[in-house]
Amino acid sequence: MQLSSSEPCMVILTEKEVEVSVNNHATFTLPKNYLAAFACNNNVIELSTLNHVLITHINRNIINDYLLFLNKNLTCVKPWSRLATPVIACHSRTPEVFRLAANHSKQQPVMLPISRTCVFQ
């Protein structure tokens, strides 16, 4: 599956191992339950498999708001070279948490008697 976006960044959550190739370079594997941020500008990102629900596109306004929230000065950070792989990845429990929440929401609701009480003063 090839990903493209008009936004500068995509964040992907993996439920299982995913093979990734960026700009037709050597592939690498994102383990399951990983969160990865990809720079999208002029990059061809190919993934072996992925759930579309677990992809979000991040625009510049959101990135700027987040940096303002962090209150960090990033002027000293050097830009990545064009040859560097444009991805940051780390372990994330988010897919696991979403799956557990979905399972709990599917369970039968407990029927409790509903009583209404009005108090007038």
SULBEL-V147055 format. One line per field, one symbol per residue. phi: phi as a letter, one per 30 degrees, with the letter a starting at -180 (. if undefined). psi: psi as a letter, one per 40 degrees, with the letter a starting at -180 (. if undefined). A space follows every 10 residues. Layout:
BEGIN
phi = ???
psi = ???
END
This chain:
BEGIN
phi = .ccbadddbb cbcccbdbdb bchhdedbcc ddhccbccdc ehccccbdaa dddccbcccd dddddddddd hcccdddddd ddddddbbba dbceeddddd dddddddddd dcdcbcbccc c
psi = hhiiieieii hhhhdihhhh hhffaiiihh iifihhhhhd hfhhhhidii hddfhihhid dddddddddd fihedehiii ideihgihii iheddddddd dddddeihih hihhhhhhhh .
END
